[in-house]
Amino acid sequence: MNAPQLAETPHFEKPLFFFDQSRFRRDLAEGARPLLEIFKDAVGAADTHMARRFREGEDVRTLVYERALFVDCLLHYAWHQYQWPDTISLLAVGGYGRGELHPRSDIDLLILTTEKPSATVVDNIERLVAFLWDLKLDIGHSVRTIDDCIHMAETDITVATNLMECRTVVGNPTLHEALAKRMTPESLWPADKFFSAKYAEQQTRHSKQQGAEYNLEPNIKNAPGGLRDIQTINWVAKRYFQVRTLKQLQGKGFFTEEEFAILQSGEDFLWRVRYGLHLLAGRPEERLLFDYQRELAREFGYKDNDTHLAVEQFMHTYYRIVMALRELNDVLLQFLDEVILQRGKHLPVTPINERFQLRGNTIEAAVTRTFTEYPSALLEIFVLMAENPQIDGVRASTIRLIREHRHLIDDRFRADLVNAQLFMQLLRSPRGLSKQLTRMTRYGILGRYLPEFGRVTGQMQHDLFHIYTVDAHTLQVVRNMRSFRSKEAWEKFPLAAEILSRMRKPELLYIAGLYHDIAKGRGGDHSKLGIADADAFCRRHDLSARDRRLVCWLVEKHLLMSAVSQKQDITDPEVVHSFAAEVGDREHLDYLYALTVADINATNPDLWNSWRASLMRQLYQYTQRALRRGLENPIDRDEIYEETQAQARNMLRAMGIPSNVVEDIWCEMGEDYFVRESADSITLHTAAIYQLQKDPERDEDSDTLVLTRNSGPGEHDGATEVFVYTPDRPNVFAAVVTGLDMLNLNIHDARLYSSAAGYTLDTFYVLDESGQPLLDEPHRLEQIRNTLQEELKLVEDYSKVIKRRTPRRLKMFHLPSQAHISTEPGDTYSTLEITSADRPGLLARIARIFISHDLRLHNAKISTLGERVEDIFHITDSEDQPLADNALIETLQQAICQELDAHQATLPPQP
């Protein structure tokens, strides 16, 4: 460093009482301590002081502004430790340029010069920046001439925006003045181009956040309704009106007093959340992750009550506020579009009816009293937009009229048959339904017309399964349903697309979608509680008794098809017959299938994969076949047994395998094997066993067969099959699932059989970590075979449990494990149902529990729902009998839960 200069005390309008500048200057002058230590002590003391004030409830604006002033002061003193020419200055840009600074926000600096800096100046700049980094300040800096700044700003809207908000911190102030003169709308980024660029920037940002303000772990800065939306309004308005703050626009028609209050209070809330988030994370974190939500809820004084957790109450407040901000962003940007882009243009006015007209391509109320004189227009406007694709949006003045008059939607309004007909007309519109429902939600119309929907608006589902709030999930379900009509759906969702193309009344499906989760958060079974709401809607909208029964049935049964396909053995004719009896006819099957596919894809996009699609399609096809035969004529197990064997015999005969050998191998198999497996699989297995048995070099160490293949079209075509044929020993299942876990493969189904000859024949269906089968990856298939062969060699003394990294979200939810053992009359086994949080090595641990309690496993149905598992195992005791001792069953259930939860509590920390 050069010899330090004793800088003048910087002058601020508001003094920094927590920073003793006199003492700081004295320490600098005395030089008794290292310079870095003096600055670090000041930063540390300020951080501690301001964190304490935040936790004591200090106004967040005061803290944000004071932090920026404090950094101004530090930079002032740091700058004066060097010699600088008069041709350079230090400017604050970005949020810091606005005088706003959160605890871990970037401190964006521009070192502005009139000419290319000399070597001495460059050296001083490098020393200054290194010093600031050593202070652990989050510095972002650039060194540019005025011409450089203008050149970059001409082509980069982000650079231009940052420069418009810059200010001089220290140095020659005339440089900023010169820059500002060249940054005016007359010379750079005129208001219309600036608006278009910022609006496009916002659309891109929203799309990266899936266009939803309701993600369960939202980005408070970049998501719709977040801080960037507020800043976008600020930037465009200030650019157009040429003011420094929005407050200067009060009374000038840009916003109403209510809108300005919403904007200010919303920003206050988000600033407080962001400030607390930075303190908790210790870094510039903008994502409101689950662990931070819990801490902030506690910090802000929320407490659990009988109906909602503290975190749910906090997040409900968050969602309500960002929804209001998203709505305000819509109206203010629409207003700016009109006054900036459409200013001076002659927009043709085209009457639509007595109440509405088109001005250009946007719809507006014909007169300001439209909604007062004809309240039904509050619904009609959305019907008109759905039926007229040329309408791009709503004029700002009309959005404001909608907001001012939405209180007219009351019980009388809802009971009016005209309004019921309008809403049904919207549901039947050929296009634009989901877009208009979203717009109705944003403008506060849908939640008033359907009060039950209003009650779930912003309601989070704090679990490992859902990633959206109830209302956002519901609208996504309807959006998915509508997408089944698109060309793309015939490739991604072919069966759903086919069903929608022939559906008698698609609007009944949309109603079921709107109401399937309407009773969430009320306590009890939401599927049953929602029936009353759905029934009331149908009666109010004059649906026939037949249609009403179908909608209510769909609401009640919307989880049925998913549960049966994932938790039950759909190759069992009895399972299919029971499901077919529940469904009753093809129409109910079609509607239920479409609802289920739309629901799963709207719950969490990661849940839908080739395996789940395959299960759903198979169940649909099996049920359709059962319905065609008639419920009074169910498919017989013997019929399947004989038909499958006949097909496999023909294929094996064509391969040249002697019939007597085939019969010798098959006589060892049980009936279940031929009922549940396809003729293709049986042929593959039999041929491989035949080759193994006739191998002259076969010995005890090579008496194991592992086959891998990607299933072909038809049954289980969405997964990779792993078939294991090996001597039947207690630890085989544990060895196989551990080996597959080591390879980062997720097991989605397991079929386990024992032969009379003392061999086990197990088939596992696996997907990779991205939820896909191992397509065209022969090296991976070979790796599976080799790994399982090695693991099975250790089966006699098996104790290994593999550990992998635990997903971050899992560690935020302690999902207590549940175990339930039951035995149905006539069954030869007991059924164990386990619900627990998914984690690496879970199946291997469950297998070890079976070993330690001397249980035999006969079949497994693995169902992973997000990061929660619901697995079903068919087990017997060591004598191959169902569990009958109630005391033993209770003890076993408790032991299973304790062992799984003990492991969950001691999961290794994620690096």
Protein Blocks (a to p, Z undefined) as FASTA:
>chain_A
ZZdddddddddfbdcfklcfklmmmmmmnomacfklmmmmmmmmmmmmmmmmmmnopafk
lmmmmmmmmmmmmmmmmmmmpccdfkbccddehjllnopacfklccddddddfbdcdfkl
mmmmmmmmmmmmmnopacddddddfklmmmmmmmmmklmmmmmmgccfbdcfklmmmmmm
mmgfklgopfklmmmmmmmmmmmmmmmnoopakbfbdcfklmghiaklmmmmmmmmmmmn
opabfklmgonlmacfklmmmmmmmmmmmmmmmmmmmmmnopacfbdcfklmmmmmmmno
pacdfkbcfklmmmmmmmmmmmmmmmmmmmmmmmmmmmmmmgoiacddddfblmbccehj
accdfbfklmmmmmmlmmmmmmmmmmmmklnbdcfklmmmmmmmmmmpcfklmmpmklmm
mmmmmmmpcghklmmmmmmmmnommmmmmmmlmmmgoiacddfkbccdfklmmmmmmmmm
mmmmpmklmmmmmmlmmmmmmgfblmlmmmmmmmmmmmgongpjfklmmmmmmmmmmmmn
opafklmmmmmmmmmmmmmmmmmmmmmcfkbmklmmmmmmmnopamlmmmmmmmmmmmmm
mmomklpcfklmmmmmmmmmmmmmmmmnopklccdfklmmmmmmmmmmmmmmmnopafkl
mmmmmmmpcfklmmmpcfklmmmmmmmmmmmmmmmkbcfklmcccddddddehehilbcc
ddddddddfklmmmmmmmmmmnopacfbdcddddfkopacdddddddfkopacehilklm
mmmmmmmmmmmmmmmmgcbdcdddddfklmmpccdddddddddehiabdcddddddddeh
klmmmmmmmmmnopacfbdcdddehjaccdddddddfkopacfblklmmmmmmmmmmmmm
mmmmmgccdZZ
